Amino acid sequence: MAGPGPFNKEQFLLRALAALFLAQLLLHLLTLGSCLRGANQKSLCRDLSSAVKDTFEDALATTLALLSASTFNRGNPGNRSGPEY
């Protein structure tokens, strides 16, 4: 029986980010549900749209940064400091 394959750091990071983003989405949906039911958290409900926008922008920026760094490192496997000019 073969053991587990080599550890894939990129796949692990992307799955961890996906889990984190899904957890954030769940929290935002729970907050939205609370606001729609008429909870007395007016300041929280008022700031919900900007919080969701900020979360989406941060998630997108983080994912793109990790993917671009991964692509850069794949092109230069021995070079960790950056391109040489």
Secondary structure, DSSP 8 states (H G I E B T S, - for coil): --------HHHHHHHHHHHHHHHHHHHHHHHHHHHHTT-S-HHHHHTHHHHHHHHHHHHHHHHHHHHHHHHHHHHSTT--S----
